[in-house]
């Protein structure tokens, strides 16, 4: 398969594209540099609510930078970004639940303390929903994070992130480094109580594991959208799975 760039999210035949009336996340001409390194290079992307979108690409293609900008935790970019019509800031942060790719909870904390922390910090946090997910994952509220495996800690963080009453959920590599046996359980937990009108944008290089839950995919290269569209349309037009398309595109 050729790696020549194809029209990105602004193309009318891409189902991941949204009309202005249904747009939840929009980026136009988004550019971000770190010194001499360009992380995002004029990226255009438009996403509608009510879908799970895989943000796919090689390491260093700009996925994490994009999520940080959408989450409102990274400034210094140029171009335009809107979350439900808001530029990244206090209003957009109230609509976005962000799970970074690194642990952000204190090692000595118990799960119960993490629940209290989120309850105090986020007005839209739903502790009973989080407890349901903690139970679904087979975890104890009295357990300390430092005694947990990477997969168990990831489950705690996912339970917290997915229990906010948010419009947009941004998950950065939630199954990376997790034992293969735990990946499906984690994915089941992620979609367990996902609202039908919310948007879940999830980055991964483990496309095979993620493919069954994806409604759409956005593939990035060198800080730009390389290929995007409805998952079924991409599979149908190319006669291959998303995992196969991904492997061919980035080989």
SEMI-58087 format. One record per atom (N, C-alpha, C): x, y, z. Coordinates in steps of 0.2 Angstrom, whole numbers, plus 5000, padded with zeros to 4 digits. Atoms other than C-alpha are relative to their C-alpha. Example, Ala and Ser with C-alpha at 12.3 -4.5 7.8 and 13.67 -1.06 7.14 Angstrom:
500449945000;506249785039;500450065000;499649944999;506849955036;499650055003;
This chain:
500449945000;500050005000;500450065000;499749945000;500650174996;500050045006;500149964994;501050295010;500050074998;500149935003;500750444999;499450035004;500549974996;499650565009;499450014997;500749995003;497750565006;499750055004;500349954997;496550695010;499849985007;500150014993;496350715029;499350015002;500750014998;494850735040;499550054997;500549955003;494150885030;499749974994;500350035006;493750765016;499349985001;500750014999;491850745013;499949935000;500150075000;492050555011;500249975006;499750034994;492750525028;499450015006;500550004995;491450475041;500250025007;499849974994;492450525055;500050085000;500149935001;492250705049;499350025002;500749984997;490750795057;499850074997;500349945002;489650935051;500150055005;500049954995;489751105060;499549995006;500550014995;488151055069;500149955005;499850064996;488850895076;500750005002;499350004999;490650945078;500150005008;499850004993;491350905096;500750025001;499349994999;493150915093;500350034993;499849975006;493951025079;500750035001;499449975000;495751065075;500150024993;499949985006;496251175061;500750034999;499349975001;498051215055;500449995006;499750014993;498651145072;500849994999;499350015000;500551165074;500350015007;499749994993;501651135089;500749984999;499350025000;503551135090;500350005007;499550004994;504851085103;500750024998;499449985002;506351185099;500049994992;500050015008;506851125081;499649944998;500550065002;505650975082;499350024999;500749995002;503950985074;499649945002;500450054998;502750885083;499350004997;500649995004;501150945074;500150054995;499849965006;501251015057;499450024995;500649985004;499651095051;499549955000;500550065000;498550955057;499350035000;500749995000;496650965053;499649945002;500450064997;495450855062;499350035002;500749984997;493550865065;499749935002;500350064997;492650735076;499350015003;500750004998;490850705080;499949965007;500150044994;490150645096;499749934999;500350065001;489450465098;500449954997;499650055003;490950365093;500749995004;499450024997;492550285098;500550004994;499549995006;494050345087;500749985003;499350024998;495750265087;500550054997;499549965003;497150385085;500749964999;499450055001;498550285077;500650034997;499449985003;500350305072;500649985003;499350024997;502150275075;500250055006;499749964994;503050335091;500350074997;499749945002;503450525089;499650034994;500449975005;502050565076;499650055002;500449944998;501150685087;499449985004;500750024997;499750585095;500050035007;500049984993;500250625113;499950085001;500049935000;500550805109;499350034999;500649995002;498850815101;499549995006;500450014994;497950745116;500150055006;499849954995;498850855128;499750074998;500349945002;498251005118;499250005001;500750015000;496450945117;499850005008;500150004993;496550915136;500150065003;499949934997;497051095139;500650005005;499450004995;498751045148;500650024996;499549985004;499851105134;499950064996;500249945004;499951275127;500650024995;499549985004;501151365115;499949984992;500150025007;500351295099;499750064996;500349955004;499751395084;499449964996;500650045003;498151355074;499450015004;500750004997;496351335080;499849945003;500350064997;495651205092;499450025004;500749994997;493851195098;499849935003;500450064996;493051075111;499350025001;500749985000;491151095109;500050084999;500049935001;491551265103;500550055004;499649974995;492751315117;500749994998;499350015001;494551345115;500349975006;499750034994;495651245127;500150055006;500049964994;495451315144;499549985005;500450034994;494351305160;499349974997;500650035002;492751285150;500049934996;499950075003;493451145139;500249955005;499850054996;494251065153;499449965004;500650034996;492551035162;499749954995;500350055005;492050935146;500449944999;499550045002;493650835145;500349965005;499750044996;494250685154;500649974997;499450025003;496050645151;500449955004;499550054997;497150495155;500650004996;499450005003;498950525151;500349935000;499750075001;500150385146;500549995006;499550024994;501150395163;499550005006;500450004993;500550365181;500050075003;500049944997;499950515190;499750005007;500350014994;499350445206;500649985005;499550014995;500450435222;500149935002;499950075000;501250265224;499749975007;500250024993;500850255243;499250005001;500849994999;498950295240;499649934999;500550065001;497550165242;499550024995;500549985005;496250155229;499450045003;500649964996;494950225242;500250085000;499849935000;496050385243;500050034993;500049985007;496150395224;499350024998;500749995001;494250395224;499850075003;500149944996;494150535237;500450064996;499749955004;495450635227;499650024994;500449985006;494450635211;499350035002;500649984998;492850665221;500150085002;499849934998;493650825228;500250054994;499749965005;494450885212;499550014994;500449995006;493150855199;499250005002;500749994998;491350915201;499649954997;500450055004;490750785188;500249935001;499850074998;491550635196;499549965003;500650044998;490350495199;500349945004;499650064997;491150385213;499649945000;500350065001;489850255212;500149964994;499850035006;490250225194;500749985000;499350025000;492050215198;500049945005;500050074996;491750085212;499749944996;500250065004;490749985200;500549984995;499450025004;492249985188;500549975004;499550034996;493449945202;499849935001;500350074999;492349795206;500049964994;500050045006;492249745188;500749984998;499350025001;494149745187;500349965005;499850054995;494249635202;500550035005;499549974995;495149765213;499750025007;500249984994;495049815231;500150075002;499949934999;494749985237;500650015006;499549994994;495949955252;500749984997;499350015003;497449905240;500450064999;499549955002;498950015238;500349994993;499850005007;499550065221;500749975000;499350025000;501350025225;500049925000;500050074999;500849845228;499749974993;500450035006;499949825211;500550004994;499750005006;500549775194;499950064995;500149955005;500649895179;499350004998;500650015002;499049825173;499450025005;500449994995;498149835189;499950085002;500049925000;498650025191;499750034995;500449975006;498050055174;499350005000;500750014999;496349985178;499850055005;500249954995;496250105193;500050074997;500049945004;496750255182;499450004995;500650005005;495450205169;499350005004;500749994996;494050185182;499950075002;500049934998;494450355188;499850054994;500149965006;494550435171;499349994996;500750025003;492950345164;499450025004;500549994995;491950395179;499850075001;500249945000;491850575175;499450014995;500549995004;490250645167;500250054994;499749955005;491250715152;499749994993;500250005007;490850745134;500649964996;499450035003;492650695128;500449965004;499550044997;493750555134;500649994996;499450005004;495550565129;500549955004;499650054997;496550405133;500649984996;499450015003;498350395129;500449935002;499750075000;499050215126;499749965007;500250034994;497950135140;500149935001;499850074999;498449955136;500749994998;499350015001;500249985132;500449975006;499750034995;501349875142;499649965005;500450044996;499949785149;500049934998;500050075002;499849595149;499449994995;500650015005;498849535134;499449975003;500650034997;497649435145;499650065003;500349954996;497249595154;499750064995;500249955005;496949705138;499350004999;500750015002;495249635134;499550035006;500449984994;494649665152;500050085000;500049935000;495249845151;499650034995;500449985005;494449875135;499250005001;500750014998;492749805141;499850055006;500149954995;492949925156;499950074997;500049935003;493250075145;499350014997;500649995004;491650045135;499449985004;500550034996;490649975150;499450055001;500549954998;489650135154;500150064996;499949945004;490150255140;499450034997;500649975002;488850375136;499950004992;500150015007;488050365118;500250074997;499949935003;488350555115;500750035001;499349974998;490150565121;500549974994;499550025004;491750545111;500649975004;499450034997;493150435115;500649994995;499450005004;494850465107;500649975004;499550044997;496150335111;500649984996;499450015004;497950315105;500249935002;499750074999;498750145103;500449994994;499750035006;499950055092;499849925000;500350075000;499049885097;499450004997;500649995004;497849905083;499549945000;500450065000;497349725083;499549995006;500450004994;496749735101;499450055000;500549945000;495849895099;499450004995;500450005006;495049865082;499249985002;500750024999;493449775088;499550065003;500449944997;492849935098;500050064996;500049945004;493250065085;499550014995;500549975005;491950165075;500450034995;499749965005;493250265066;500850005002;499350004999;495150285064;500350064997;499649955003;496350425062;500849985000;499350015001;498150385056;500450064999;499549955000;499550505059;500749994998;499350005001;501250535052;500350075000;499749945000;502450675055;499650065002;500449944998;501150785064;499450014996;500649995004;499850765051;499549944999;500450055001;498350665047;500149974993;499850035007;498850535034;499449964997;500650035003;497250435033;499549995006;500550004995;495550435042;499449984997;500750025002;493750375041;499749955004;500450054996;492450265047;500349934999;499650065000;493150095052;499749954995;500350045005;491949995041;500150024993;499849975007;492250105026;500749994998;499350015001;494050095028;500249924998;500050075001;493949905029;499849984993;500450015007;492749895014;500450024994;499649975006;493750005003;500649974998;499450035001;495349925006;500149935000;500050075000;494849745008;500549975005;499650024995;495849735024;499850025007;500149984993;495749745043;500350075001;499649944998;496249905052;500749995002;499350024998;497749815059;500449994994;499650015006;498249765041;500150064997;499949945003;498049935035;500550045003;499549974996;499050005049;500749974998;499350035001;500449885046;500350014993;499849985007;500449915027;500250085000;499949935000;500450105030;500650025003;499449974996;501850115042;500649955000;499550045001;502949975036;500650034997;
